[in-house]
Amino acid sequence: MAYGIIHFFPGGTKAQYEASIAAVHPGKDELPEGQIYHAAGPSASGWTVVVIYDSKENWESFRDETLMPAMQKGLSGGFTTPPDEQTFEVDYELSP
């Protein structure tokens, strides 16, 4: 079952987002294994990232093996604090 993650970075900026993505994604305009949707943008008082993975297991693998180690080391120019996180199982999908 697909799995959704919403990250909100209070006070986050586009520049921090771009630096963070450069550090944890496999390449420019490439998604990590299992990630099937990625959207991000400014929101009230910060920056929001919404991603959908093909499974909770692939999300947890990316989080534990790539994202968290990179954040713990520090992301040069990237987000400096962990996000507020909401997760959900995707029960319904609609595409054009």
All heavy atoms as an XYZ file, in Angstrom:
741
protein
N       0.848     -1.176      0.000
C       0.000      0.000      0.000
C       0.897      1.243      0.000
O       1.904      1.308      0.698
C      -0.897     -0.007      1.237
C      -1.716      1.261      1.386
S      -2.834      1.279      2.806
C      -4.079      0.169      2.198
N       0.529      2.241     -0.780
C       1.287      3.493     -0.836
C       1.253      4.181      0.529
O       0.330      3.974      1.329
C       0.720      4.397     -1.912
N       2.274      4.999      0.781
C       2.441      5.637      2.083
C       2.818      7.098      1.875
O       3.710      7.410      1.080
C       3.546      4.905      2.855
C       3.586      5.206      4.316
C       2.596      4.741      5.180
C       4.622      5.948      4.855
C       2.638      5.012      6.536
C       4.680      6.214      6.210
C       3.692      5.741      7.048
O       3.733      5.998      8.396
N       2.118      7.996      2.569
C       2.339      9.431      2.415
C       3.032     10.041      3.625
O       2.805      9.620      4.761
N       3.861     11.041      3.337
C       4.582     11.769      4.379
C       4.456     13.255      4.087
O       4.664     13.696      2.950
C       6.080     11.393      4.418
C       6.264      9.877      4.614
C       6.807     12.156      5.510
C       6.413      9.124      3.347
N       4.117     14.017      5.115
C       4.075     15.477      5.010
C       5.075     16.027      6.021
O       4.984     15.727      7.217
C       2.674     16.039      5.310
C       1.648     15.448      4.350
C       2.685     17.576      5.222
C       0.204     15.742      4.721
N       6.040     16.782      5.541
C       7.021     17.412      6.407
C       6.835     18.919      6.359
O       6.779     19.508      5.277
C       8.451     17.080      5.959
C       8.893     15.730      6.380
N       9.958     15.092      5.796
C       8.439     14.888      7.340
C      10.128     13.914      6.373
N       9.222     13.776      7.310
N       6.756     19.522      7.522
C       6.695     20.974      7.629
C       7.918     21.449      8.401
O       8.175     20.990      9.519
C       5.426     21.444      8.342
C       5.418     22.914      8.632
C       5.397     23.836      7.590
C       5.474     23.377      9.929
C       5.426     25.198      7.850
C       5.498     24.737     10.195
C       5.471     25.646      9.152
N       8.676     22.348      7.781
C       9.869     22.919      8.396
C       9.563     24.362      8.793
O       9.565     25.257      7.933
C      11.042     22.889      7.416
C      11.505     21.502      7.065
C      10.946     20.813      5.991
C      12.490     20.875      7.807
C      11.358     19.536      5.667
C      12.922     19.600      7.489
C      12.347     18.928      6.420
N       9.268     24.610     10.076
C       8.986     25.986     10.518
C      10.163     26.904     10.180
O      11.316     26.570     10.460
C       8.811     25.851     12.030
C       8.429     24.416     12.246
C       9.182     23.651     11.181
N       9.862     28.012      9.535
C      10.907     28.964      9.155
C      11.765     28.510      7.991
O      12.714     29.188      7.616
N      11.452     27.345      7.405
C      12.244     26.822      6.299
C      12.121     27.669      5.043
O      11.124     28.359      4.818
N      13.146     27.591      4.202
C      13.198     28.384      2.975
C      13.467     27.498      1.758
O      13.895     26.349      1.895
C      14.325     29.429      3.044
O      15.593     28.733      3.066
C      14.194     30.325      4.275
N      13.256     28.058      0.594
C      13.534     27.351     -0.652
C      15.018     26.990     -0.750
O      15.366     25.886     -1.172
C      13.114     28.185     -1.858
C      13.318     27.480     -3.183
C      12.806     28.313     -4.346
C      12.974     27.540     -5.648
N      12.416     28.268     -6.778
N      15.887     27.899     -0.346
C      17.324     27.630     -0.404
C      17.701     26.446      0.496
O      18.496     25.583      0.104
C      18.116     28.874     -0.004
N      17.120     26.383      1.684
C      17.382     25.250      2.578
C      16.853     23.948      1.972
O      17.509     22.911      2.052
C      16.744     25.481      3.940
C      17.432     26.540      4.773
C      16.692     26.783      6.067
O      15.470     26.962      6.068
N      17.425     26.801      7.165
N      15.679     24.012      1.387
C      15.091     22.840      0.738
C      16.003     22.338     -0.378
O      16.314     21.147     -0.454
C      13.710     23.192      0.185
C      13.172     22.193     -0.793
C      12.673     20.964     -0.359
C      13.173     22.464     -2.159
C      12.188     20.039     -1.271
C      12.688     21.544     -3.071
C      12.202     20.332     -2.623
O      11.722     19.420     -3.527
N      16.445     23.234     -1.236
C      17.290     22.835     -2.366
C      18.595     22.213     -1.893
O      19.063     21.225     -2.464
C      17.532     24.019     -3.290
C      16.268     24.408     -4.057
C      16.409     25.665     -4.890
O      17.348     26.464     -4.649
O      15.555     25.859     -5.780
N      19.200     22.770     -0.837
C      20.438     22.204     -0.294
C      20.178     20.822      0.311
O      20.984     19.897      0.153
C      21.031     23.150      0.750
N      19.064     20.674      0.984
C      18.731     19.392      1.608
C      18.476     18.316      0.559
O      18.971     17.190      0.671
C      17.509     19.546      2.516
O      17.779     20.440      3.579
N      17.709     18.650     -0.458
C      17.407     17.692     -1.525
C      18.680     17.280     -2.251
O      18.879     16.103     -2.561
C      16.367     18.283     -2.509
C      15.003     18.377     -1.840
C      16.277     17.469     -3.793
C      14.428     17.043     -1.394
N      19.562     18.224     -2.496
C      20.822     17.909     -3.170
C      21.643     16.896     -2.368
O      22.355     16.074     -2.948
C      21.627     19.185     -3.398
N      21.508     16.930     -1.052
C      22.278     16.031     -0.191
C      21.668     14.642     -0.053
O      22.390     13.684      0.220
C      22.438     16.666      1.192
N      20.356     14.507     -0.237
C      19.727     13.211      0.049
C      19.076     12.520     -1.145
O      18.791     11.329     -1.075
C      18.696     13.320      1.203
C      19.371     13.792      2.473
C      17.523     14.218      0.844
N      18.854     13.226     -2.245
C      18.286     12.580     -3.430
C      19.427     12.038     -4.290
O      20.527     12.570     -4.270
C      17.428     13.559     -4.218
C      16.018     13.626     -3.718
N      14.957     13.971     -4.519
C      15.481     13.363     -2.502
C      13.834     13.924     -3.817
N      14.136     13.572     -2.587
N      19.151     10.991     -5.083
C      20.222     10.352     -5.853
C      20.806     11.228     -6.967
O      21.914     10.983     -7.417
C      19.566      9.100     -6.429
C      18.099      9.358     -6.382
C      17.869     10.300     -5.245
N      20.098     12.228     -7.406
C      20.586     13.115     -8.455
C      19.557     14.185     -8.747
O      18.416     14.111     -8.287
N      19.956     15.185     -9.515
C      19.041     16.264     -9.865
C      17.850     15.671    -10.617
O      18.015     14.898    -11.553
C      19.760     17.293    -10.727
C      18.914     18.506    -11.063
C      19.755     19.585    -11.706
C      18.956     20.728    -12.250
N      18.004     21.343    -11.382
N      16.659     16.031    -10.174
C      15.417     15.571    -10.790
C      15.238     14.049    -10.740
O      14.547     13.477    -11.582
C      15.307     16.066    -12.239
C      15.309     17.587    -12.328
O      14.758     18.231    -11.423
O      15.875     18.124    -13.301
N      15.880     13.386     -9.762
C      15.702     11.955     -9.553
C      15.107     11.720     -8.178
O      15.470     12.392     -7.216
C      17.036     11.219     -9.637
C      17.662     11.200    -11.006
C      18.967     10.420    -10.988
O      18.976      9.268    -10.511
O      19.978     10.991    -11.418
N      14.204     10.756     -8.085
C      13.594     10.419     -6.805
C      14.288      9.206     -6.198
O      14.767      8.331     -6.916
C      12.106     10.105     -6.998
C      11.235     11.246     -7.500
C       9.811     10.756     -7.737
C      11.243     12.404     -6.521
N      14.311      9.131     -4.868
C      14.844      7.935     -4.215
C      14.013      6.704     -4.578
O      12.845      6.821     -4.962
C      14.707      8.252     -2.721
C      14.592      9.740     -2.643
C      13.910     10.156     -3.907
N      14.594      5.540     -4.404
C      13.905      4.293     -4.710
C      12.583      4.214     -3.947
O      12.530      4.450     -2.746
C      14.779      3.102     -4.335
C      14.143      1.778     -4.681
C      15.044      0.596     -4.376
O      16.260      0.787     -4.212
O      14.502     -0.511     -4.294
N      11.516      3.936     -4.676
C      10.209      3.782     -4.070
C       9.397      5.059     -3.956
O       8.195      5.008     -3.715
N      10.022      6.220     -4.108
C       9.269      7.477     -4.023
C       8.588      7.703     -5.372
O       9.243      7.714     -6.408
C      10.192      8.654     -3.688
C       9.415      9.896     -3.294
C      10.327     11.046     -2.858
O      10.353     12.068     -3.523
N      11.063     10.858     -1.778
N       7.264      7.865     -5.335
C       6.515      7.984     -6.591
C       5.925      9.375     -6.804
O       5.405      9.671     -7.877
C       5.418      6.906     -6.674
C       4.459      6.976     -5.489
C       6.046      5.514     -6.777
C       3.283      5.999     -5.557
N       6.005     10.222     -5.789
C       5.477     11.589     -5.910
C       6.244     12.481     -4.948
O       6.556     12.078     -3.828
C       3.983     11.612     -5.566
C       3.371     12.989     -5.629
C       3.005     13.557     -6.847
C       3.177     13.739     -4.476
C       2.447     14.827     -6.908
C       2.620     15.006     -4.531
C       2.262     15.543     -5.746
O       1.713     16.804     -5.804
N       6.545     13.692     -5.402
C       7.261     14.663     -4.569
C       6.782     16.063     -4.942
O       6.786     16.430     -6.114
C       8.769     14.558     -4.828
C       9.590     15.440     -3.946
N      10.356     14.929     -2.925
C       9.759     16.771     -3.911
C      10.967     15.924     -2.311
N      10.620     17.057     -2.895
N       6.342     16.811     -3.938
C       5.945     18.201     -4.146
C       6.412     18.999     -2.941
O       6.450     18.488     -1.812
C       4.434     18.324     -4.299
N       6.783     20.253     -3.170
C       7.256     21.091     -2.074
C       7.008     22.549     -2.410
O       6.964     22.936     -3.574
C       8.751     20.863     -1.836
N       6.857     23.357     -1.354
C       6.683     24.782     -1.573
C       6.510     25.546     -0.281
O       6.391     24.954      0.801
N       6.521     26.872     -0.412
C       6.356     27.706      0.771
C       4.948     27.563      1.332
O       3.988     27.367      0.590
C       6.607     29.127      0.245
C       6.282     29.056     -1.209
C       6.611     27.649     -1.642
N       4.867     27.609      2.637
C       3.574     27.557      3.317
C       3.614     28.543      4.477
O       4.647     29.150      4.736
C       3.269     26.139      3.790
O       4.317     25.641      4.591
N       2.506     28.692      5.143
C       2.440     29.651      6.250
C       3.590     29.402      7.217
O       3.709     28.322      7.773
C       1.099     29.535      6.964
N       4.457     30.342      7.347
C       5.591     30.361      8.287
C       6.615     29.257      8.085
O       7.278     28.845      9.029
C       5.084     30.367      9.745
O       4.505     29.126     10.079
N       6.788     28.775      6.853
C       7.824     27.781      6.627
C       7.772     27.136      5.261
O       7.341     27.752      4.286
N       8.224     25.900      5.196
C       8.325     25.151      3.949
C       7.703     23.772      4.169
O       7.965     23.125      5.187
C       9.790     25.000      3.552
C       9.983     24.536      2.149
C      10.155     23.252      1.731
C       9.978     25.332      0.972
N      10.268     23.209      0.361
C      10.171     24.481     -0.132
C       9.836     26.699      0.738
C      10.218     24.943     -1.439
C       9.893     27.153     -0.573
C      10.086     26.278     -1.649
N       6.894     23.312      3.200
C       6.224     22.022      3.310
C       6.642     21.109      2.163
O       6.742     21.548      1.019
C       4.689     22.201      3.309
O       4.325     23.000      4.448
C       3.970     20.866      3.393
N       6.885     19.840      2.510
C       7.237     18.814      1.535
C       6.228     17.682      1.675
O       5.958     17.215      2.786
C       8.660     18.270      1.775
C       9.015     17.206      0.744
C       9.685     19.402      1.771
N       5.661     17.254      0.538
C       4.719     16.144      0.515
C       5.283     15.080     -0.416
O       5.604     15.372     -1.566
C       3.327     16.591     -0.001
C       2.370     15.413     -0.065
C       2.772     17.716      0.858
N       5.436     13.862      0.106
C       5.936     12.762     -0.721
C       5.041     11.542     -0.552
O       4.411     11.354      0.490
C       7.404     12.397     -0.403
C       8.331     13.555     -0.692
C       7.565     11.931      1.020
N       5.014     10.742     -1.601
C       4.311      9.469     -1.572
C       5.317      8.390     -1.959
O       6.022      8.521     -2.969
C       3.115      9.430     -2.552
C       2.137     10.583     -2.295
C       2.418      8.070     -2.495
C       1.371     10.500     -0.995
N       5.373      7.362     -1.140
C       6.204      6.192     -1.428
C       5.304      5.028     -1.817
O       4.144      4.974     -1.414
C       7.038      5.804     -0.197
C       8.354      6.537     -0.138
C       8.426      7.836      0.346
C       9.518      5.941     -0.594
C       9.625      8.519      0.375
C      10.723      6.612     -0.569
C      10.775      7.905     -0.085
O      11.964      8.582     -0.060
N       5.853      4.086     -2.555
C       5.080      2.918     -2.950
C       4.790      1.990     -1.779
O       3.897      1.151     -1.851
C       5.743      2.165     -4.108
C       7.140      1.670     -3.771
O       7.615      1.827     -2.619
O       7.794      1.119     -4.692
N       5.525      2.157     -0.670
C       5.285      1.353      0.523
C       5.883      2.036      1.749
O       6.822      2.843      1.626
C       5.908     -0.043      0.379
O       7.324      0.057      0.400
N       5.357      1.718      2.899
C       5.909      2.228      4.151
C       7.342      1.733      4.333
O       8.201      2.471      4.820
C       5.033      1.772      5.325
C       5.490      2.297      6.656
C       4.553      1.869      7.779
C       5.005      2.439      9.111
N       4.100      2.026     10.199
N       7.614      0.521      3.913
C       8.957     -0.056      4.057
C       9.999      0.737      3.267
O      11.105      0.977      3.770
C       8.958     -1.527      3.619
C       8.145     -2.439      4.519
C       6.625     -2.305      4.350
O       6.162     -1.882      3.268
O       5.903     -2.605      5.325
N       9.664      1.159      2.041
C      10.627      1.950      1.255
C      10.835      3.322      1.876
O      11.948      3.856      1.845
C      10.193      2.056     -0.201
C      10.675      0.890     -1.024
O      11.648      0.226     -0.683
N      10.001      0.610     -2.119
N       9.788      3.928      2.443
C       9.947      5.192      3.158
C      10.889      5.001      4.342
O      11.830      5.765      4.530
C       8.608      5.753      3.628
C       8.752      6.672      4.807
C       8.255      6.483      6.056
C       9.459      7.924      4.860
N       8.606      7.524      6.884
C       9.355      8.423      6.176
C      10.191      8.657      3.932
C       9.933      9.618      6.584
C      10.769      9.863      4.339
C      10.642     10.328      5.643
N      10.642      3.965      5.149
C      11.459      3.745      6.341
C      12.915      3.470      5.972
O      13.836      3.923      6.659
C      10.883      2.609      7.181
C       9.577      3.010      7.844
C       8.878      1.874      8.564
O       9.198      0.683      8.292
O       7.993      2.168      9.387
N      13.136      2.766      4.883
C      14.501      2.501      4.408
C      15.198      3.813      4.043
O      16.340      4.059      4.460
C      14.464      1.557      3.217
O      15.750      1.361      2.701
N      14.534      4.669      3.257
C      15.113      5.960      2.890
C      15.358      6.814      4.131
O      16.434      7.399      4.304
C      14.204      6.703      1.907
C      14.658      8.111      1.628
C      15.748      8.361      0.815
C      13.998      9.191      2.201
C      16.188      9.656      0.578
C      14.422     10.489      1.964
C      15.522     10.725      1.142
N      14.368      6.871      5.007
C      14.486      7.680      6.228
C      15.670      7.225      7.077
O      16.490      8.042      7.499
C      13.193      7.585      7.026
C      13.209      8.375      8.330
C      12.077      7.979      9.247
N      12.252      6.596      9.680
C      11.263      5.836     10.118
N      10.023      6.296     10.179
N      11.498      4.597     10.495
N      15.763      5.922      7.316
C      16.760      5.395      8.245
C      18.161      5.301      7.653
O      19.148      5.450      8.376
C      16.328      4.018      8.749
C      15.024      4.070      9.542
O      14.602      5.178      9.952
O      14.413      3.000      9.730
N      18.267      5.045      6.351
C      19.574      4.822      5.733
C      20.158      6.044      5.033
O      21.361      6.113      4.813
C      19.483      3.658      4.745
C      19.112      2.346      5.416
C      18.788      1.236      4.434
O      19.139      1.365      3.238
O      18.169      0.242      4.858
N      19.300      7.007      4.677
C      19.779      8.168      3.923
C      19.447      9.486      4.611
O      20.345     10.279      4.909
C      19.177      8.164      2.501
O      19.506      6.924      1.855
C      19.697      9.323      1.674
N      18.162      9.735      4.840
C      17.719     11.039      5.331
C      18.251     11.361      6.729
O      18.891     12.397      6.939
C      16.193     11.114      5.312
C      15.572     12.430      5.772
C      16.023     13.578      4.878
C      14.054     12.318      5.797
N      17.987     10.487      7.691
C      18.393     10.780      9.071
C      19.907     10.848      9.238
O      20.403     11.775      9.888
C      17.761      9.776     10.044
C      16.249      9.938     10.151
S      15.690     11.652     10.429
C      16.391     11.975     12.029
N      20.683      9.926      8.658
C      22.141     10.073      8.774
C      22.651     11.403      8.200
O      23.522     12.042      8.777
C      22.685      8.876      7.994
C      21.615      7.841      8.097
C      20.327      8.635      8.039
N      22.077     11.826      7.072
C      22.496     13.099      6.475
C      22.131     14.272      7.380
O      22.933     15.197      7.579
C      21.875     13.277      5.095
N      20.916     14.242      7.940
C      20.501     15.338      8.825
C      21.331     15.356     10.110
O      21.672     16.426     10.618
C      19.008     15.244      9.134
C      18.139     15.577      7.928
S      16.418     15.846      8.352
C      16.496     17.531      8.957
N      21.678     14.191     10.623
C      22.480     14.133     11.845
C      23.888     14.661     11.618
O      24.476     15.257     12.517
C      22.493     12.706     12.387
C      21.153     12.300     12.968
C      21.040     10.819     13.261
O      21.895     10.023     12.882
N      19.952     10.430     13.918
N      24.438     14.455     10.415
C      25.757     14.985     10.076
C      25.697     16.489      9.853
O      26.694     17.183      9.996
C      26.300     14.316      8.811
C      26.808     12.917      9.046
C      27.259     12.214      7.783
C      27.935     13.065      6.758
N      28.379     12.322      5.570
N      24.535     16.982      9.482
C      24.377     18.394      9.142
C      24.377     18.576      7.646
O      25.228     18.022      6.950
N      23.411     19.312      7.155
C      23.270     19.562      5.729
C      23.745     20.980      5.448
O      23.090     21.941      5.845
C      21.806     19.396      5.304
C      21.184     18.029      5.556
C      19.679     18.066      5.328
C      21.826     16.981      4.672
N      24.857     21.118      4.789
C      25.410     22.439      4.509
C      24.381     23.294      3.764
O      23.991     22.976      2.641
C      26.678     22.312      3.669
O      27.201     23.581      3.379
N      23.897     24.328      4.418
C      22.905     25.212      3.832
C      21.492     24.669      3.897
O      20.557     25.331      3.470
N      21.321     23.456      4.422
C      20.013     22.805      4.449
C      19.238     23.093      5.720
O      19.627     23.935      6.545
N      18.142     22.374      5.888
C      17.321     22.526      7.083
C      18.165     22.176      8.312
O      18.959     21.243      8.284
C      16.091     21.616      7.014
C      15.148     21.971      5.903
C      14.866     21.066      4.896
C      14.521     23.202      5.862
C      13.988     21.374      3.873
C      13.643     23.538      4.840
C      13.377     22.613      3.848
N      17.967     22.920      9.372
C      18.793     22.745     10.566
C      18.080     22.005     11.688
O      18.715     21.621     12.665
C      19.268     24.117     11.093
O      18.112     24.925     11.355
C      20.153     24.808     10.066
N      16.781     21.803     11.558
C      16.018     21.076     12.575
C      15.120     20.053     11.889
O      14.727     20.237     10.733
C      15.136     22.036     13.404
O      14.225     22.706     12.530
C      15.976     23.064     14.149
N      14.777     18.991     12.608
C      13.844     18.019     12.033
C      12.483     18.665     11.787
O      12.095     19.606     12.484
C      13.738     16.937     13.113
C      14.930     17.127     13.985
C      15.263     18.587     13.923
N      11.741     18.139     10.835
C      10.430     18.708     10.510
C       9.351     18.232     11.468
O       9.510     17.230     12.162
C      10.162     18.163      9.115
C      10.815     16.816      9.148
C      12.079     17.022      9.957
N       8.242     18.944     11.455
C       7.005     18.402     12.003
C       6.540     17.389     10.960
O       6.534     17.689      9.763
C       5.950     19.494     12.168
C       6.364     20.576     13.162
O       7.172     20.282     14.062
O       5.873     21.709     13.032
N       6.183     16.190     11.387
C       5.872     15.126     10.433
C       4.481     14.559     10.658
O       4.074     14.332     11.800
C       6.900     13.998     10.558
C       6.650     12.843      9.608
C       7.684     11.750      9.719
O       8.755     11.902      9.099
O       7.427     10.756     10.434
N       3.793     14.344      9.548
C       2.534     13.600      9.542
C       2.677     12.507      8.497
O       3.236     12.744      7.416
C       1.351     14.491      9.178
C       1.045     15.553     10.197
C      -0.166     16.390      9.783
O      -0.632     16.340      8.658
N      -0.681     17.157     10.721
N       2.188     11.311      8.815
C       2.232     10.204      7.866
C       0.840      9.599      7.739
O       0.003      9.751      8.636
C       3.226      9.116      8.315
O       2.808      8.592      9.572
C       4.646      9.673      8.429
N       0.628      8.924      6.617
C      -0.675      8.289      6.405
C      -0.571      7.200      5.360
O       0.284      7.261      4.467
C      -1.732      9.326      5.985
C      -1.401     10.060      4.709
C      -1.964      9.659      3.504
C      -0.534     11.154      4.702
C      -1.667     10.341      2.324
C      -0.241     11.828      3.531
C      -0.803     11.419      2.323
N      -1.415      6.176      5.495
C      -1.534      5.170      4.456
C      -2.442      5.741      3.374
O      -3.506      6.306      3.674
C      -2.120      3.881      5.021
C      -1.152      3.176      5.953
C      -1.660      1.833      6.435
O      -2.811      1.450      6.109
O      -0.894      1.173      7.141
N      -2.013      5.624      2.131
C      -2.790      6.168      1.017
C      -3.891      5.168      0.695
O      -3.621      4.053      0.208
C      -1.891      6.426     -0.204
C      -2.730      6.907     -1.381
C      -0.812      7.451      0.140
N      -5.105      5.566      0.978
C      -6.262      4.694      0.786
C      -6.949      4.965     -0.560
O      -7.718      4.148     -1.034
C      -7.239      4.908      1.935
C      -8.314      3.852      2.002
O      -7.977      2.653      1.895
O      -9.483      4.220      2.164
N      -6.666      6.130     -1.144
C      -7.357      6.517     -2.376
C      -6.411      7.364     -3.218
O      -5.770      8.274     -2.705
C      -8.601      7.327     -2.041
C      -9.362      7.820     -3.239
C     -10.162      6.955     -3.974
C      -9.265      9.143     -3.632
C     -10.848      7.414     -5.088
C      -9.949      9.603     -4.746
C     -10.736      8.732     -5.468
O     -11.403      9.176     -6.563
N      -6.317      7.045     -4.495
C      -5.506      7.814     -5.433
C      -6.364      8.173     -6.639
O      -7.152      7.354     -7.100
C      -4.310      7.007     -5.924
C      -3.309      6.686     -4.851
C      -2.152      5.874     -5.388
O      -1.490      6.340     -6.351
O      -1.929      4.766     -4.884
N      -6.171      9.370     -7.149
C      -6.876      9.819     -8.344
C      -5.867     10.517     -9.237
O      -5.147     11.399     -8.796
C      -8.003     10.793     -7.963
C      -8.827     11.363     -9.100
C      -9.595     10.238     -9.814
C      -9.810     12.389     -8.554
N      -5.785     10.088    -10.449
C      -4.868     10.693    -11.424
C      -5.675     11.130    -12.632
O      -6.697     10.519    -12.963
C      -3.805      9.705    -11.849
O      -3.026      9.309    -10.751
N      -5.186     12.168    -13.332
C      -5.911     12.620    -14.525
C      -5.911     11.581    -15.624
O      -5.115     10.730    -15.718
C      -5.160     13.874    -14.953
C      -3.891     13.903    -14.199
C      -4.023     12.934    -13.070
